[in-house]
Amino acid sequence: MATATTTTGTGPDTRDGLSALLRNRALGKLLLFAVFAAVLVPLALTRWSGTAWPGALTVDLSEPLGHASDWIIDNRDSHPLFTYFFGYISNAVVLSVRGVYLLLLGAGWAGVTAAAGLIAWRVAGVRLALTATVSFAVCGLLGMWVPTMQTLALMVVAVTVSVALGAVLGLAAGLSDRLYRALRPLLDTMQVLPAFAYLLPVVLIFGIGVPAAVLATVVYAAPPMARLTALGLRNADGGVMEAVASLGATARQRLLSARLPLARKQLLLGLNQTIMMALSMAVIASVIGAGGLGDRVYQALASVDVGAALAAGLPIVLLAVVLDRVTAAAGSGLDAPGTNRFRTGWLGWAIALAAAVVVAVAGRLAGRLDWPESWTVNIAEPVNTAVDWMTAHLYSGVPVIGGTADWAGHFTTWILDPMRSGLQALPWWSVLLIVAGLALLIGTWQTALTAVLAMSAIGVLGVWKPSLDTLSQVLAAVAVTLVIGFATGIAAARNARIEALLRPVLDVFQTLPQFVYLIPVVALFGVGRAPAVAAAVVYALPAVVRITTQGLRDVDPSAMESARSLGATSGQQLRQVQLPLAGPALRLALNQGVVLVLAVVIIGGLVGGGALGYEVVFGLAQGDLAAGLVAGAAIVCLGLMLDRVTQPTERRGNRKGA
């Protein structure tokens, strides 16, 4: 009996111990990684011993994509799909943009400037009204009034369509779990796919011109509206929704009277993000005939004219700052107490509209529709003079520290070349193992599987070697961005004065078009991979600094007070309390830095960055659908892999819960 009792007791204990071991998350990850390695490594060593991706595992898409491109070109003017569907869309876009542009020109510079100031006053008060008025006036002073109106007309139409499309998709995703799960990968792809990659199919269908530029902008700018609309609807207060349902409201009434009002802030944030992303496309869309300010910047890039690029880039920045502040103020003022009803009510709107009409009519009667030529200021010449001086004195020959060209050369020789050679020298299966291991460290086995499949897809597409070249540039740029960004963010979090000084600089850097970064960088560093990395660092740095600063400031004050009461020094508080507690924010900063760096490293293909960026740009320039789309798809896979490898676990958990 004793023996039976012992045996009976041992069985459950053993099973419990085994269950505890299997429930151990770290051990589970290790076992999964070991199984994956045990299956892959022997197979790879016996069948594919080289470093390059095996040719037997690649799929050549050039022939089917070439046939698709030829069919589109041959049937674009005759097939009913183009004449009766895409043709109507193209005509509608052209008429809409032309109508808005003629309205802006008809209102004149005085009417448009007054309308901008009055709208800002109606939404946010006198200070922002002055900012908006001065910003539009500066656009005229720089001699960019007509290009600014062209860009504004295109943005009005593109943002309207993006908001409408994003709101419809977000509404569907917010009300249906199935549609939400189905739309997430689509929205991920739309945001990760580089603009140059989907410019090519849009151009094939619509040709060079405004319709292609508007629709490419819509594809890029609609996802934030869809995401934030779905988020706002899905996160509606459960208590309020239950109360409305208990009153017998129908599904439509619950949507109109509860869900949408509760999601107002998220909807306005979606509008804000859509406007920002549409403006960031202004320069890229100029490649396919958008015109306006983007075309001026693009032409300046072609001739390395920093002054002309700055003169055209500043109005884009000013438009972005004004629209960002107005939409942000509209969101923050929804529930603000003590709001002036005269300013925000219908009477305020009526007075603003009447005043704008009076100013516009007065301008027409005075014959002052166009910005006076005598009121313009040419900043291109002094800027170019300053750049020439910097190039002459900083490009090379600087005592002790060397010139910027020397820095670029050393960075390429000592960092970029070894990283590229090292990655390309690794056996392809070892790269997959490294990706799986890194993804398992911070995520789940699903995360690792997604990352490995994304990296494998790059090899299947036949662009393994250029993808590793791009990856080396991204990793180098991210490393530099994190070193500078974390140090700056820590300084800003610990000193309010430094943060106040940095805020306007970060605002400008975040709103300045990506192309504009390339011009002074090329002037100082020359052409090559190093300038592309430098431009990516400048573009990604503001987001890393902001997230790091906010994460450190959000650390629980009681934890900081406890550390101080125990006699911890300032450095100890930072190392032992703030940085560990701000870990999720720091990992999010890493993730966002990777995504932003990847976006600009691709554009760096225009200035000698090579690799996938060059393949995409070459495909667009030559009309080669296969080269452009394959390289674009590889960039999507690379971005997906990097996102999964660097995405914070807490963030993924929150998404899952949502």
C-alpha angles and dihedrals in degrees: 000000000000090000092051091048091051092048092048092050094047094055097061092041091054093047091047091051091048091048090050090052092048090048091054103108097205092049091048091054091048092050092048092049091048092051092048092049093045091055099040104040100056091043092050094046094050099043108020114027099159129094097239122082109269114260090220089065096052128097119211109220097170095094099050092041090048090052090049091051092049092049092051092050093046095047102034093101100038114027115099090231089065101033097045103029115021090031092058091048091051093049092048091052093048093048092047095050092044091049093051091045093051090047091054092047090047091053090054128214092290094051095046093046092047092047091051092050094046094049090050089049091050092051105035113004141253100316095057090041089059090047092052093046093049092045094055090044090053089054087059095043089056090056092247102112098117095043088047091055090048091053092043092052092050091046093050092055095040094047092046092053092042092051093047093047093042092048092052093048091044091049091053093046093045093054099039126051091198094054090044091057091045095049098047097076090043092053091044090054094046091054098042097043107096115244093239091059096059094036088075099059090041090053091047090055102037103020127225113322148065098316092058091046093050095046093046088052091050092053090052099041104039099072096071091054091048093048096047093043090053091045093051093049095045094048096050113140107275093210093055092047091051091049092051092047091049089058090062098254117165122236091261092049091049089052096048099037102036119009099047096043090049090050096051095111093049090048092053090046088053089052090050094051092045091054092048094050092045090054091048087058092054093092097038091049089054088074088071099042107282092138121190124085093340092059090052091052092046092050090049089052090053091055096034089238103160095180094054090045091052092048090054096037096053094064089053089052092047092049090049093048093048095046091044093051094045096050092042091051090049090055097045092045096057095091099018112133121234097026114170105251092198090059098041102034130083091273090060091051092049093051092046092050093047092048092049091050092049092051092047093049091047090052092051092048090050091049092239102130096126122058107262112258091219090060096062127105122208108219095164096084099050091042092051090047090054092047091049090052091049091048093048095047104029105031094078143340098049108152118250098348098050126220132292091261088056090050091051091048094048092046090052094045099041102034117012098043096047092046092050093045091047095051094045091048092057116097109254093240091054089056089055090049092051091049091049093048094049092047091050092052094066104017144029133281088265088058091051093047092052092048093049093047091049091051091045090052089060090059093045089054089057098241100105098128099047089044091058088049090054090045091055091053092048093049092048092048092047092051092053091043093052095047093051096034097050092046092049093043092051091050092049093048092052097042122045092196092058090048091051091051092048097048099079091042092053091046091056094045092050095050099039110104116255093240092058091062091058097059102061089035091056090045091055103032104027125225123319144071095306094064090050090053092047092052090048091052092052091048097047098039099081094056092048092048094048095047092045093049093047093046093053092045091051093059111125107272091214090060091051091047091051091052092050092048089055090055098254114166122234091261092048091050089053097046100037103032116015101041096045093046091045091052096114091051091048091051089049089052088053091050094049091045090055093050094047094044091052091054094055098037086062092052085048086074085084091064101043101288090129123181118081094346092060091047091055094046091045091051091052094046094048098037089241103155093183096053094043098045096042091051090044091051089050089053090052090052091046091050092047091051093048091046092053093045094050103031114115115248091226091056091051090049091052091051091051091050091050 
